[in-house]
Amino acid sequence: MKNSDTGKENAFIKFIRILLGLTFIFSSTVKGIDPVGTSYRVEDYLLAYGLTGLTSLSLAIAILVITSEFILGFALLFKLKYKTALRFTLLLMLFFTVVTWFDAKYNLVPDCGCFGDAVKLSNQATFYKNIVLLVMTLLLLVVKKGKTNRLPSLIQYLILLIASVLFVTFELYNYNHLPVYDFRDWKTGKDMKVKNLDKEKIYLTYKNKKTGEEKEYLSPNYPWQDSAWRADWTFVGKRIDDSQVIKPHKLAIEDKQGNDVTKQVIENPGFQIVIISYDLTETNGEGMIKATELYDSGKLKNVYYALITATEPNEVEKFKKLYDINFPVYFADETELKSVIRSNPGMILLHNGVILKKWHFNDFPDVTEIKKLITR
């Protein structure tokens, strides 16, 4: 087929071009909504490939990649600097395809985050998706039929520059505040209480000491009171079936002694303010001071406070003194805390397990705002 940049664009080729452009725009937008989350994925990749020296640049790399993806999608959709956009799209797709091939084969990073938290794909599905997009790109490169954009080249570059600036501004807003839309479990208005715990089943396995036979019993329906049975059978292990239990989150909170206090904190029937700081050594000091001042004001009666961190307990004491933290401090996994809120520190107001509001440290509330929420 002879290449031509004039004449009418084939309907199928137009469909491919628009679909590819929209896919890039969708992918970049859902990642741009949560640039911090995307930077976590970039950091995972850098660590997987041994590029530890670049982890401090994870956010900058994330913003660069996301913005590039958006601009290429925008250029394809409106045929701005079309040939150049196609060439860069090919380079980007070759890079993505190679990286996701290694992911599919070796599972280097369990979650590629190619569509942020909006759409979850397995590593294999991500690789096949990229193969399809790569084929679409190659097809567009081979068949460049149809009128190119008649706007002057300088105007086309100017439009792309303006689009880039606006998109980066959008990303930075989501970075300096919370994402404009929360795709994760801990979204405002969601009930985080665990339900149907009474339907959890515990199965115990015992082994006969003489025959080696193993039997599984549904607890407590096993002959534990039979001394003769206990003499012949020994405990092997247990299996928990919680398929009927509704668990809206995976966060497990412990006190300094290792006791599970998740239900006590998250499902507090009263009003509960939770300060999340996955790493107190990297927390925003002004935000932490503002959070403690809110507590120390004493103007919020019957509101419970808790700080949850992944910082080592022996390190926490100096930060309690530094920030004058006079409310309980608990501990949880760093990765889970990062998924709760994209801010260090961040603040959540709950009532009876329901999330009433979340705040980035740049937007921490005052007493008046909290009172409005708890008196509705």
C-alpha positions as CSV (number, residue, x, y, z in Angstrom):
1,M,0.0,0.0,0.0
2,K,1.4,3.3,-1.0
3,N,1.9,5.9,1.8
4,S,0.3,9.2,1.3
5,D,-0.3,12.3,3.5
6,T,-3.2,13.5,1.4
7,G,-6.6,12.3,0.7
8,K,-9.3,11.0,2.9
9,E,-8.3,9.1,6.0
10,N,-9.5,5.5,6.0
11,A,-12.3,5.0,8.5
12,F,-10.6,2.0,10.1
13,I,-7.3,3.9,10.4
14,K,-9.1,6.8,11.9
15,F,-10.7,4.5,14.4
16,I,-7.3,3.1,15.4
17,R,-5.8,6.6,15.7
18,I,-8.7,7.9,17.9
19,L,-8.7,4.7,20.0
20,L,-5.0,4.8,20.6
21,G,-5.1,8.5,21.5
22,L,-8.0,8.1,23.9
23,T,-6.2,5.1,25.5
24,F,-3.1,7.2,26.2
25,I,-5.2,10.1,27.5
26,F,-7.2,7.8,29.8
27,S,-4.1,6.1,31.1
28,S,-2.3,9.3,31.7
29,T,-5.3,11.0,33.3
30,V,-6.0,8.3,35.9
31,K,-2.3,8.3,36.8
32,G,-2.2,12.1,36.8
33,I,-5.0,12.1,39.3
34,D,-2.7,10.2,41.7
35,P,0.9,11.2,40.8
36,V,2.1,10.1,44.3
37,G,0.8,6.6,43.7
38,T,2.4,6.5,40.3
39,S,5.7,7.5,41.8
40,Y,5.4,4.5,44.1
41,R,5.2,2.3,41.1
42,V,8.2,4.0,39.5
43,E,10.1,3.5,42.7
44,D,9.2,-0.2,42.6
45,Y,10.6,-0.5,39.1
46,L,13.8,1.3,39.9
47,L,14.4,-1.0,42.9
48,A,13.5,-4.1,40.8
49,Y,16.2,-3.1,38.2
50,G,18.7,-2.1,40.8
51,L,18.6,1.6,40.1
52,T,18.4,2.6,43.7
53,G,20.3,5.8,43.1
54,L,17.4,7.2,41.1
55,T,14.6,6.5,43.7
56,S,14.8,10.1,44.9
57,L,13.7,11.1,41.4
58,S,10.6,8.8,41.4
59,L,8.1,11.6,41.5
60,A,9.9,13.6,38.8
61,I,10.1,10.6,36.5
62,A,6.5,9.7,37.1
63,I,5.3,13.2,36.2
64,L,7.6,13.2,33.1
65,V,6.3,9.8,31.9
66,I,2.6,10.6,32.6
67,T,2.8,14.0,30.9
68,S,4.6,12.5,27.8
69,E,1.8,9.9,27.6
70,F,-0.9,12.5,27.8
71,I,0.7,14.8,25.1
72,L,1.2,11.9,22.7
73,G,-2.4,10.9,23.2
74,F,-3.5,14.5,22.7
75,A,-1.4,14.8,19.6
76,L,-2.7,11.6,18.1
77,L,-6.3,12.5,18.8
78,F,-6.1,15.9,17.1
79,K,-3.3,15.0,14.6
80,L,-0.9,17.7,15.9
81,K,2.6,17.1,14.7
82,Y,1.3,13.7,13.8
83,K,4.4,12.1,12.2
84,T,6.6,13.2,15.1
85,A,3.9,12.0,17.7
86,L,3.8,8.6,16.0
87,R,7.5,8.1,16.2
88,F,7.7,9.0,19.9
89,T,4.6,6.8,20.5
90,L,6.5,3.9,18.9
91,L,9.5,4.5,21.1
92,L,7.3,4.7,24.2
93,M,5.4,1.6,23.3
94,L,8.6,-0.4,22.6
95,F,9.9,0.7,26.1
96,F,6.6,-0.2,27.8
97,T,6.4,-3.6,26.0
98,V,9.9,-4.6,26.9
99,V,9.4,-3.6,30.6
100,T,6.1,-5.4,30.8
101,W,7.5,-8.5,29.1
102,F,10.0,-8.8,32.0
103,D,7.2,-8.2,34.4
104,A,5.0,-11.0,32.8
105,K,7.9,-13.4,32.8
106,Y,9.6,-12.7,36.1
107,N,6.9,-10.8,38.1
108,L,9.4,-8.1,39.1
109,V,6.7,-5.7,40.1
110,P,3.3,-7.2,41.0
111,D,1.3,-4.1,40.0
112,C,2.5,-2.1,37.0
113,G,0.0,0.7,37.7
114,C,-0.5,1.3,33.9
115,F,-4.0,2.5,34.6
116,G,-3.3,3.8,38.1
117,D,-5.8,2.3,40.6
118,A,-8.7,2.8,38.3
119,V,-8.2,-0.4,36.3
120,K,-6.2,-3.4,37.7
121,L,-4.6,-5.7,35.2
122,S,-2.3,-8.7,35.7
123,N,1.2,-8.5,34.4
124,Q,0.3,-10.9,31.6
125,A,-2.7,-8.9,30.6
126,T,-0.7,-5.7,30.7
127,F,1.9,-7.2,28.3
128,Y,-0.7,-8.4,25.9
129,K,-2.4,-5.0,26.1
130,N,0.9,-3.3,25.1
131,I,1.4,-5.7,22.2
132,V,-2.0,-4.6,20.9
133,L,-1.1,-0.9,21.3
134,L,2.3,-1.5,19.7
135,V,0.6,-3.1,16.7
136,M,-1.8,-0.2,16.4
137,T,1.1,2.2,16.5
138,L,2.9,0.3,13.7
139,L,-0.2,0.2,11.6
140,L,-0.6,4.0,11.9
141,L,3.1,4.5,11.0
142,V,2.7,2.3,7.9
143,V,-0.6,3.8,6.8
144,K,-0.2,7.6,7.2
145,K,-3.0,8.3,4.9
146,G,-5.3,11.3,5.4
147,K,-4.9,15.1,5.6
148,T,-2.4,16.3,8.2
149,N,-3.3,19.2,10.4
150,R,-3.1,22.4,8.4
151,L,-2.3,24.6,11.3
152,P,1.2,26.2,11.1
153,S,3.9,24.1,12.8
154,L,4.6,26.7,15.4
155,I,0.9,26.9,16.4
156,Q,0.7,23.1,16.7
157,Y,3.8,23.2,19.0
158,L,2.2,26.0,21.0
159,I,-1.0,24.0,21.5
160,L,0.9,21.0,22.7
161,L,2.9,23.2,25.1
162,I,-0.2,24.8,26.5
163,A,-1.7,21.3,27.0
164,S,1.5,20.2,28.7
165,V,1.5,23.1,31.1
166,L,-2.2,22.6,32.0
167,F,-1.8,18.9,32.5
168,V,1.3,19.3,34.7
169,T,-0.6,21.9,36.7
170,F,-3.4,19.3,37.2
171,E,-0.8,16.7,38.4
172,L,0.8,19.2,40.8
173,Y,-2.6,20.1,42.2
174,N,-3.3,16.4,43.0
175,Y,0.2,16.1,44.5
176,N,-0.2,19.2,46.8
177,H,-3.7,18.2,47.8
178,L,-5.5,14.9,47.7
179,P,-6.4,13.3,44.3
180,V,-9.5,14.9,42.9
181,Y,-11.0,11.4,42.7
182,D,-10.0,8.5,45.0
183,F,-9.9,5.1,43.3
184,R,-8.6,3.3,46.4
185,D,-10.4,1.5,49.3
186,W,-10.2,4.5,51.7
187,K,-12.5,6.9,49.9
188,T,-14.7,9.5,51.6
189,G,-18.1,8.2,52.5
190,K,-17.1,4.5,52.6
191,D,-17.9,2.3,55.6
192,M,-14.7,0.6,56.6
193,K,-16.3,-1.8,59.2
194,V,-15.6,-5.5,58.7
195,K,-18.9,-7.4,58.4
196,N,-20.1,-11.0,58.6
197,L,-17.3,-12.0,61.0
198,D,-19.7,-14.5,62.5
199,K,-19.6,-16.4,59.2
200,E,-15.8,-17.0,59.4
201,K,-15.0,-20.7,59.7
202,I,-12.0,-22.2,61.3
203,Y,-11.0,-25.7,60.3
204,L,-8.5,-27.7,62.4
205,T,-6.4,-30.6,61.0
206,Y,-5.3,-33.5,63.3
207,K,-3.1,-36.4,62.5
208,N,-3.4,-39.9,63.8
209,K,-0.1,-40.8,65.6
210,K,-0.3,-44.5,64.6
211,T,-1.7,-44.5,61.1
212,G,-0.7,-41.1,59.9
213,E,-4.3,-40.4,58.8
214,E,-5.3,-36.8,58.8
215,K,-8.7,-35.4,59.5
216,E,-10.1,-31.9,59.2
217,Y,-12.7,-30.6,61.7
218,L,-14.8,-27.5,61.7
219,S,-14.1,-25.8,65.0
220,P,-15.4,-26.3,67.6
221,N,-17.0,-29.5,66.3
222,Y,-14.1,-31.9,67.2
223,P,-13.7,-34.3,70.1
224,W,-11.4,-32.2,72.1
225,Q,-12.9,-33.4,75.4
226,D,-12.2,-37.1,74.6
227,S,-9.0,-38.0,76.4
228,A,-8.6,-41.2,74.4
229,W,-9.0,-39.3,71.1
230,R,-6.4,-36.7,72.3
231,A,-4.0,-39.5,73.0
232,D,-4.1,-40.8,69.5
233,W,-4.4,-37.6,67.5
234,T,-2.0,-34.6,67.3
235,F,-2.7,-31.1,66.0
236,V,-1.2,-30.4,62.6
237,G,-2.6,-27.0,61.6
238,K,-5.6,-24.8,60.9
239,R,-7.3,-23.3,57.9
240,I,-9.5,-20.2,58.0
241,D,-12.4,-19.7,55.5
242,D,-13.3,-16.0,55.5
243,S,-14.9,-16.0,52.0
244,Q,-18.2,-14.8,53.5
245,V,-16.5,-12.0,55.5
246,I,-16.7,-8.5,54.0
247,K,-13.3,-6.8,54.5
248,P,-13.3,-3.3,53.1
249,H,-9.6,-2.9,53.8
250,K,-6.3,-4.7,54.5
251,L,-5.0,-2.4,57.2
252,A,-3.9,-4.1,60.4
253,I,-3.1,-1.7,63.3
254,E,-1.1,-2.8,66.4
255,D,-0.1,-1.1,69.6
256,K,3.4,-1.1,70.9
257,Q,2.9,-4.5,72.6
258,G,1.8,-6.0,69.3
259,N,-1.9,-6.2,70.2
260,D,-4.4,-5.8,67.3
261,V,-6.3,-2.5,67.8
262,T,-7.7,-2.2,64.2
263,K,-11.3,-2.5,65.3
264,Q,-10.9,-0.2,68.2
265,V,-9.5,2.6,66.0
266,I,-11.2,2.2,62.7
267,E,-14.6,1.1,63.9
268,N,-14.8,3.4,66.9
269,P,-18.5,4.2,67.3
270,G,-17.7,7.8,68.2
271,F,-15.8,10.4,66.2
272,Q,-12.2,9.4,65.5
273,I,-9.5,11.5,64.0
274,V,-6.6,9.4,62.6
275,I,-3.3,11.0,61.7
276,I,-1.4,8.9,59.1
277,S,2.4,9.2,58.8
278,Y,3.9,6.2,57.2
279,D,7.4,7.6,58.0
280,L,7.9,10.2,60.7
281,T,11.4,10.9,59.5
282,E,10.0,12.2,56.3
283,T,6.8,13.8,57.6
284,N,5.9,17.4,56.9
285,G,6.7,19.1,60.2
286,E,4.3,22.0,59.8
287,G,1.5,19.6,59.1
288,M,2.3,17.5,62.1
289,I,2.5,20.5,64.4
290,K,-0.9,21.7,63.1
291,A,-2.4,18.3,63.8
292,T,-1.1,18.3,67.4
293,E,-2.3,21.9,67.9
294,L,-5.8,20.8,66.9
295,Y,-5.7,18.1,69.6
296,D,-4.1,20.4,72.2
297,S,-6.7,23.1,71.7
298,G,-9.1,20.9,73.7
299,K,-12.0,22.4,71.8
300,L,-13.2,19.1,70.3
301,K,-15.0,17.2,73.0
302,N,-15.7,13.5,72.6
303,V,-13.4,13.2,69.6
304,Y,-10.7,10.5,69.8
305,Y,-7.3,10.9,68.3
306,A,-4.7,8.4,67.1
307,L,-1.4,8.5,65.1
308,I,-0.6,5.5,62.9
309,T,2.9,5.1,61.6
310,A,5.3,2.5,60.2
311,T,8.2,4.1,62.0
312,E,10.1,1.8,64.4
313,P,8.6,2.1,68.0
314,N,12.0,3.0,69.4
315,E,12.2,5.9,67.0
316,V,8.7,7.2,67.7
317,E,9.6,8.6,71.2
318,K,11.8,11.3,69.9
319,F,9.1,12.4,67.4
320,K,6.5,12.4,70.1
321,K,8.7,14.9,72.0
322,L,9.5,16.9,68.9
323,Y,5.9,17.4,67.8
324,D,4.4,17.3,71.3
325,I,2.2,14.3,70.4
326,N,0.0,13.5,73.4
327,F,-2.4,11.1,71.8
328,P,-2.0,7.3,71.2
329,V,0.5,6.1,68.6
330,Y,-0.1,2.8,66.8
331,F,1.8,0.9,64.1
332,A,0.9,-0.6,60.7
333,D,2.6,-1.7,57.5
334,E,4.1,1.2,55.4
335,T,2.6,0.0,52.1
336,E,-0.9,-0.1,53.5
337,L,-0.5,3.3,55.1
338,K,0.6,4.8,51.8
339,S,-2.6,3.4,50.2
340,V,-4.8,4.9,52.9
341,I,-3.9,8.5,52.1
342,R,-1.5,10.2,49.7
343,S,-0.1,12.6,52.3
344,N,2.6,12.4,55.0
345,P,1.0,13.3,57.3
346,G,-2.6,12.9,56.3
347,M,-5.7,13.2,58.4
348,I,-9.0,11.2,58.3
349,L,-12.2,11.8,60.3
350,L,-14.3,8.7,60.9
351,H,-17.6,8.1,62.7
352,N,-18.6,4.6,63.5
353,G,-16.2,3.3,60.8
354,V,-17.5,5.6,58.0
355,I,-15.0,8.1,56.5
356,L,-16.4,11.6,56.8
357,K,-13.5,13.5,55.4
358,K,-9.8,13.2,54.4
359,W,-7.2,16.0,54.3
360,H,-3.8,16.5,52.9
361,F,-1.4,18.3,55.3
362,N,-1.7,21.4,53.1
363,D,-5.4,21.5,53.9
364,F,-5.6,20.4,57.5
365,P,-8.8,21.7,59.1
366,D,-9.3,24.0,62.0
367,V,-11.6,23.4,64.9
368,T,-14.5,25.2,63.2
369,E,-14.4,22.8,60.1
370,I,-14.3,19.7,62.3
371,K,-17.2,20.9,64.4
372,K,-19.3,21.5,61.3
373,L,-18.7,17.9,60.2
374,I,-19.4,16.3,63.6
375,T,-22.6,18.3,64.2
376,R,-24.3,17.6,60.8
